[in-house]
Amino acid sequence: MRIPVLAGVLCCALAVPAQAGHDLGRQVLPVGDGWGSAGTGTTGGSNASSVHVVRTAAELRAALAAPAPRLVKVRGVIDLRADCETYATGGYTLDAYLAAFDPAVWGRDREPSGPLEDARVASARNQAAAIALNVGNDTTIVGDGKGAGITGGNLRVHGVHNVIIRNLTFRDTRDCFPQWDPTDGATGNWNSSYDSVSLNGATNVWVDHSTFTDQPNTTETVHFGRPYEQHDGLLDITNGSDLVTISYNRFEDHGKTMLIGSSNTSTTDPGKLRVSVHHNIFRNVEERAPRVRFGQVHVYDNLFEAGPTYNYAWGVGVHSKIVAENNYIKGIPAENVIRHWGGTAITTRGNLVDGRKTDITAAFNAAHPDTPLAADAGWTPTLTRGLEPAHKVKHLRAGAR
């Protein structure tokens, strides 16, 4: 089922003079509000001389390409999805791909190659060109009114500085052409591309009061005995991104939710990936809430609510320095909040598990004595605007309007 684009009466984006007053688009990240307020701070396109009001994908692309600073207001739902056959080329069909790379035919000791894999790559390239939205320096993108959002799109904040994203609902960013890799793990895996929002080499970014979900397509099929994964991350922060605040968002009905850090051997991530994740709701997500490598990441005053496929919340990856405090956790055993991914330490304090103050690191260590974690990540957050006791976020309200 497709979510319809809300109809607009104009054929193109409106560039209107800036108005006096303090609307969402004119607001900047407050001083002290997480890592995104460090350095030069995060102001986005708040001082733009005009406002681009957009209702369609073409209007949004044009607004994002306009001279900076730019303030873009999205009205209604912009839907970038199309039938997967629209992008397919070179003879690619899923049935043909499955027949060619069935482990019973292809085996399990090498990745797919040959004409059908080349066709999959070319088809994926067509989809990427259709759904990617590139964001430039000094930009604010904000939902203008209730229900504004982007469906099926990949908002790319890549190699840029000073970006604000607020009050948008991101739905169903779906990969039509996942790759089968029989060498990934003991039984192989399907791997997808495209995050709803991806930060890659970006600095001073604020993502606030937005909703991220796989709805309405949350059911995965199975091929070769593995989930046919069509959704990648909701909000991933990688490749040397730095000084980021993620606040008052809702992440729900998804698997791999938020990855901070590119790889265990990255040369661009050390010393970067300073991220604050606060007052967000993680509801019915399986994992990566967040998973961290390298970065100094402050996870505070979030609400975690487990779903039926819950795996873990905080992934302690190599050289990670997570401080997780004053979070409220519902329906998750304390020993299952953390997953060891090669890190050595995590600071956890002031967290409540089903209403009870709990030492989550101690609970993890007791359940996993072969991979214990030290209880001090080695740094103390100072940019903690809004920090409050965990019981205050038991009934947190967050996400887009």
Wavefront OBJ file of the C-alpha trace (Angstrom):
o trace
v 0.000 0.000 0.000
v 1.360 3.405 -0.949
v 0.986 6.422 1.271
v -0.409 9.132 -1.029
v 1.247 12.475 -1.566
v -0.949 15.170 -0.178
v -2.169 17.269 -3.026
v -0.940 20.818 -3.395
v -2.459 23.542 -5.478
v 0.823 24.998 -6.692
v 3.137 23.516 -9.303
v 6.370 24.650 -7.778
v 8.029 25.575 -4.516
v 7.203 28.916 -3.003
v 10.073 31.205 -2.077
v 8.493 33.688 0.306
v 10.069 36.481 2.343
v 11.179 35.598 5.834
v 8.611 36.551 8.424
v 9.225 37.938 11.860
v 8.588 35.610 14.742
v 10.118 32.430 16.082
v 8.686 29.488 14.157
v 10.245 25.997 14.045
v 12.336 26.858 11.018
v 13.875 29.896 12.704
v 14.872 28.081 15.877
v 18.485 27.077 16.451
v 19.968 24.424 18.716
v 20.217 25.953 22.206
v 23.577 26.429 23.856
v 24.567 23.362 25.868
v 22.044 21.078 24.158
v 24.302 18.147 23.458
v 27.316 17.768 21.227
v 25.598 19.535 18.328
v 25.890 22.818 20.244
v 29.688 22.565 20.425
v 32.115 24.202 18.052
v 30.314 26.803 15.972
v 26.926 25.515 17.104
v 24.053 24.425 14.875
v 21.892 27.109 13.289
v 21.008 25.491 9.955
v 19.229 27.830 7.574
v 17.539 29.818 10.315
v 18.760 33.143 8.951
v 17.754 32.487 5.334
v 16.227 35.488 3.617
v 13.421 33.418 2.089
v 11.486 30.234 2.800
v 11.029 27.398 0.307
v 7.632 25.764 0.827
v 7.583 22.389 -0.917
v 4.931 19.776 -1.613
v 6.549 17.482 -4.188
v 9.850 15.696 -4.676
v 10.785 18.013 -7.556
v 10.136 21.065 -5.418
v 12.149 19.606 -2.551
v 15.121 18.858 -4.806
v 15.017 22.376 -6.212
v 14.857 23.912 -2.742
v 17.793 21.823 -1.520
v 19.806 23.030 -4.534
v 19.004 26.703 -3.908
v 21.743 29.024 -2.596
v 22.531 28.720 1.111
v 21.440 29.487 3.708
v 18.207 27.706 2.895
v 15.067 27.153 4.961
v 12.855 24.410 3.514
v 9.337 23.737 4.792
v 7.687 20.479 3.787
v 3.894 20.479 3.528
v 2.116 17.157 3.416
v 3.781 13.849 2.535
v 6.346 13.640 -0.236
v 6.389 10.035 -1.466
v 9.437 8.965 -3.470
v 8.512 5.297 -3.759
v 7.825 3.507 -7.020
v 7.294 -0.092 -8.014
v 10.633 -1.872 -7.968
v 10.185 -2.856 -11.614
v 10.525 0.843 -12.429
v 14.201 0.725 -11.532
v 15.066 -2.774 -12.763
v 17.440 -3.034 -15.709
v 19.753 -5.488 -17.424
v 17.279 -8.341 -17.143
v 17.087 -8.280 -13.346
v 14.123 -9.975 -11.695
v 13.996 -11.256 -8.157
v 12.948 -14.698 -9.365
v 15.946 -14.918 -11.675
v 18.271 -13.695 -8.942
v 16.967 -16.259 -6.478
v 17.335 -19.055 -9.012
v 20.911 -18.064 -9.889
v 22.228 -17.642 -6.368
v 20.335 -20.305 -4.485
v 23.000 -21.863 -2.223
v 22.084 -25.249 -3.651
v 23.211 -23.927 -7.046
v 25.759 -21.204 -6.293
v 27.213 -22.530 -3.069
v 28.128 -20.646 0.093
v 31.814 -19.841 -0.287
v 31.721 -16.810 -2.623
v 29.651 -13.675 -3.117
v 27.340 -13.359 -6.135
v 28.960 -12.278 -9.404
v 28.187 -12.304 -13.088
v 25.480 -10.740 -15.284
v 22.601 -10.998 -12.804
v 24.623 -9.460 -9.988
v 25.739 -6.717 -12.388
v 22.067 -6.156 -13.251
v 21.175 -5.938 -9.557
v 23.896 -3.322 -9.019
v 22.726 -1.280 -12.007
v 19.107 -1.498 -10.854
v 20.134 -0.387 -7.367
v 21.936 2.552 -8.920
v 18.716 3.592 -10.641
v 16.819 3.473 -7.362
v 19.493 5.443 -5.520
v 19.281 8.229 -8.100
v 15.507 8.352 -7.671
v 15.251 8.405 -3.879
v 18.412 10.214 -2.733
v 17.951 13.787 -1.461
v 21.243 15.636 -0.996
v 21.411 18.252 1.742
v 23.912 21.109 1.608
v 25.576 23.341 4.184
v 23.529 25.771 6.271
v 20.153 24.118 5.727
v 17.026 23.688 7.839
v 14.377 21.203 6.693
v 11.223 21.289 8.757
v 7.754 19.830 8.521
v 5.233 22.625 8.137
v 2.148 21.496 9.960
v 0.848 18.192 11.242
v 1.645 15.063 9.232
v 4.452 16.423 7.095
v 7.020 13.897 6.015
v 9.074 12.027 3.455
v 8.196 8.464 2.478
v 10.634 6.145 0.736
v 13.415 8.727 0.602
v 17.069 8.774 1.649
v 17.968 12.178 3.096
v 21.746 12.388 2.649
v 23.665 14.774 4.928
v 27.041 13.959 3.432
v 30.217 15.977 3.790
v 28.390 19.105 4.908
v 28.135 21.370 7.935
v 25.345 23.006 9.946
v 22.083 21.177 9.211
v 18.782 21.038 11.127
v 16.035 18.458 10.463
v 12.802 18.791 12.454
v 9.156 17.767 12.650
v 9.189 15.253 9.800
v 7.907 11.692 9.594
v 10.206 9.379 7.642
v 8.495 6.179 6.446
v 9.445 3.025 4.604
v 12.863 3.742 3.106
v 12.981 0.429 1.286
v 15.709 -1.168 -0.826
v 14.276 -2.913 -3.905
v 17.509 -4.762 -4.619
v 19.162 -6.216 -1.507
v 22.314 -8.254 -2.089
v 22.603 -11.870 -1.013
v 25.930 -12.636 0.667
v 26.298 -16.332 1.544
v 29.624 -15.586 3.279
v 28.085 -13.127 5.776
v 27.824 -15.136 8.995
v 27.295 -18.839 9.342
v 24.193 -18.996 7.153
v 24.489 -15.894 4.938
v 22.542 -12.649 4.995
v 20.642 -10.271 2.773
v 22.130 -6.765 3.007
v 20.269 -3.592 2.104
v 21.180 0.039 1.499
v 19.526 3.422 2.163
v 18.851 4.963 5.548
v 15.947 7.319 6.077
v 18.547 9.891 7.147
v 22.276 9.294 6.759
v 25.021 11.463 8.204
v 28.310 10.811 6.449
v 31.217 13.141 7.190
v 28.740 15.735 8.487
v 29.330 18.177 11.349
v 27.043 20.212 13.582
v 23.739 18.509 12.872
v 20.515 18.586 14.906
v 17.736 16.049 14.274
v 14.739 16.856 16.442
v 11.059 15.980 16.985
v 10.878 13.631 13.999
v 9.419 10.145 13.584
v 11.208 7.242 11.896
v 9.386 4.022 11.004
v 9.163 1.166 8.493
v 5.385 1.529 8.437
v 3.388 0.483 6.522
v 5.785 -2.280 5.353
v 7.087 -3.958 8.489
v 6.787 -7.620 7.480
v 9.872 -9.308 6.032
v 9.756 -12.287 3.739
v 12.383 -15.029 3.896
v 14.645 -16.268 1.104
v 17.370 -18.881 1.498
v 16.314 -19.274 5.106
v 17.234 -15.664 6.000
v 15.111 -12.502 6.320
v 14.947 -10.686 3.006
v 16.125 -7.400 4.506
v 14.843 -4.363 2.634
v 15.269 -1.740 5.369
v 18.717 -0.607 6.481
v 19.150 2.070 9.173
v 16.704 4.721 10.277
v 19.358 7.276 11.235
v 23.031 6.325 10.786
v 25.979 8.554 11.717
v 29.232 7.457 10.094
v 32.489 8.306 8.323
v 33.829 10.983 10.625
v 30.549 12.743 11.359
v 30.843 14.857 14.488
v 29.008 17.215 16.852
v 25.478 15.856 16.518
v 22.390 16.159 18.718
v 19.491 13.710 18.263
v 16.556 14.828 20.435
v 12.844 14.154 20.968
v 12.476 11.737 18.047
v 10.470 8.519 17.865
v 12.076 5.415 16.358
v 9.698 2.503 15.944
v 8.910 -0.727 14.107
v 12.382 -1.307 12.697
v 15.441 -3.545 12.919
v 18.863 -1.867 12.616
v 17.970 1.503 14.064
v 20.972 3.796 14.663
v 24.590 3.019 13.826
v 27.273 5.420 15.038
v 30.615 4.593 13.435
v 31.632 3.091 10.111
v 33.789 0.027 10.774
v 36.152 -1.461 13.320
v 39.144 -0.311 11.249
v 37.986 3.164 10.233
v 40.693 5.827 9.955
v 38.192 8.712 9.772
v 36.139 7.980 12.897
v 38.734 8.195 15.711
v 38.375 11.506 17.543
v 35.010 12.172 15.893
v 31.471 10.770 16.335
v 30.660 12.989 19.331
v 26.902 12.524 19.520
v 24.167 13.230 22.081
v 21.029 11.079 21.957
v 18.412 12.399 24.387
v 14.670 12.344 25.006
v 13.972 9.916 22.171
v 11.518 7.014 22.173
v 12.795 3.660 20.894
v 9.687 1.508 20.532
v 9.572 -1.958 18.958
v 13.058 -1.715 17.481
v 15.286 -4.769 17.361
v 18.786 -3.382 17.854
v 21.265 -0.486 17.483
v 19.658 2.048 19.797
v 22.447 2.977 19.259
v 25.379 0.738 18.296
v 28.609 2.723 18.670
v 32.204 2.541 17.519
v 34.869 5.080 18.552
v 32.585 7.951 19.515
v 31.939 9.761 22.773
v 28.183 9.224 22.806
v 25.879 10.490 25.541
v 22.616 8.529 25.695
v 20.335 10.172 28.255
v 16.679 10.487 29.193
v 15.438 8.166 26.454
v 12.497 5.775 26.712
v 13.027 2.202 25.522
v 10.035 -0.100 24.997
v 10.704 -3.640 23.812
v 8.839 -5.341 20.998
v 8.506 -9.037 20.135
v 11.749 -9.186 18.120
v 13.933 -7.153 20.510
v 17.633 -8.054 20.429
v 19.609 -5.353 22.268
v 19.729 -1.572 22.729
v 23.258 -0.294 23.385
v 25.987 -1.824 21.244
v 29.422 -1.346 22.800
v 31.722 -1.430 19.780
v 35.466 -0.990 19.410
v 36.899 2.114 21.103
v 33.376 3.287 21.976
v 32.820 5.608 24.908
v 29.120 5.482 25.741
v 27.690 7.263 28.766
v 24.120 6.042 29.232
v 22.270 7.768 32.054
v 18.788 8.452 33.321
v 17.066 6.315 30.689
v 13.740 4.559 31.344
v 13.582 0.976 30.070
v 10.338 -1.008 29.825
v 10.015 -4.726 29.317
v 13.702 -5.507 28.798
v 15.721 -7.580 31.266
v 18.627 -5.489 32.518
v 21.205 -8.012 31.330
v 19.859 -7.736 27.773
v 20.147 -3.978 27.339
v 23.822 -4.088 26.307
v 25.496 -6.083 23.543
v 29.274 -6.539 23.495
v 30.671 -5.666 20.067
v 34.374 -5.455 20.881
v 34.369 -2.471 23.226
v 35.854 -2.404 26.703
v 33.757 -0.028 28.834
v 30.446 1.780 29.228
v 29.231 4.189 31.903
v 25.656 3.501 33.022
v 24.026 5.424 35.854
v 20.633 6.610 36.991
v 18.759 4.242 34.692
v 15.417 2.674 35.619
v 14.383 -0.772 34.408
v 10.635 -1.225 34.827
v 10.711 1.474 37.479
v 13.643 0.128 39.497
v 17.039 1.770 39.648
v 19.423 -0.725 38.078
v 23.154 -1.010 37.470
v 22.900 -2.154 33.878
v 26.637 -2.721 33.419
v 26.738 -4.960 36.479
v 23.730 -6.879 35.227
v 25.409 -7.427 31.855
v 28.658 -8.543 33.457
v 26.887 -11.022 35.736
v 25.150 -12.588 32.735
v 28.216 -12.490 30.479
v 31.267 -13.211 32.658
v 33.412 -14.102 29.645
v 33.058 -10.616 28.088
v 32.857 -8.183 31.008
v 32.811 -4.427 30.485
v 34.511 -1.846 32.682
v 32.081 0.569 34.315
v 33.813 3.830 33.324
v 33.869 5.019 29.706
v 36.517 7.590 30.619
v 34.776 10.930 30.106
v 32.115 13.117 31.700
v 29.492 14.863 29.538
v 29.114 18.585 30.119
v 26.681 19.571 27.341
v 23.654 18.184 29.167
v 20.835 20.678 28.714
v 17.559 19.033 29.754
v 19.131 16.224 31.780
v 16.513 15.018 34.282
v 15.806 11.970 36.466
v 14.746 8.843 34.583
v 11.247 8.723 36.106
v 10.471 11.991 34.306
v 10.628 10.230 30.923
v 8.461 7.209 31.767
v 5.642 8.759 29.737
v 7.817 10.710 27.308
v 6.161 12.257 24.296
v 8.366 12.642 21.257
v 8.277 12.518 17.481
v 6.755 14.637 14.747
v 3.386 16.337 15.082
l 1 2 3 4 5 6 7 8 9 10 11 12 13 14 15 16 17 18 19 20 21 22 23 24 25 26 27 28 29 30 31 32 33 34 35 36 37 38 39 40 41 42 43 44 45 46 47 48 49 50 51 52 53 54 55 56 57 58 59 60 61 62 63 64 65 66 67 68 69 70 71 72 73 74 75 76 77 78 79 80 81 82 83 84 85 86 87 88 89 90 91 92 93 94 95 96 97 98 99 100 101 102 103 104 105 106 107 108 109 110 111 112 113 114 115 116 117 118 119 120 121 122 123 124 125 126 127 128 129 130 131 132 133 134 135 136 137 138 139 140 141 142 143 144 145 146 147 148 149 150 151 152 153 154 155 156 157 158 159 160 161 162 163 164 165 166 167 168 169 170 171 172 173 174 175 176 177 178 179 180 181 182 183 184 185 186 187 188 189 190 191 192 193 194 195 196 197 198 199 200 201 202 203 204 205 206 207 208 209 210 211 212 213 214 215 216 217 218 219 220 221 222 223 224 225 226 227 228 229 230 231 232 233 234 235 236 237 238 239 240 241 242 243 244 245 246 247 248 249 250 251 252 253 254 255 256 257 258 259 260 261 262 263 264 265 266 267 268 269 270 271 272 273 274 275 276 277 278 279 280 281 282 283 284 285 286 287 288 289 290 291 292 293 294 295 296 297 298 299 300 301 302 303 304 305 306 307 308 309 310 311 312 313 314 315 316 317 318 319 320 321 322 323 324 325 326 327 328 329 330 331 332 333 334 335 336 337 338 339 340 341 342 343 344 345 346 347 348 349 350 351 352 353 354 355 356 357 358 359 360 361 362 363 364 365 366 367 368 369 370 371 372 373 374 375 376 377 378 379 380 381 382 383 384 385 386 387 388 389 390 391 392 393 394 395 396 397 398 399 400 401
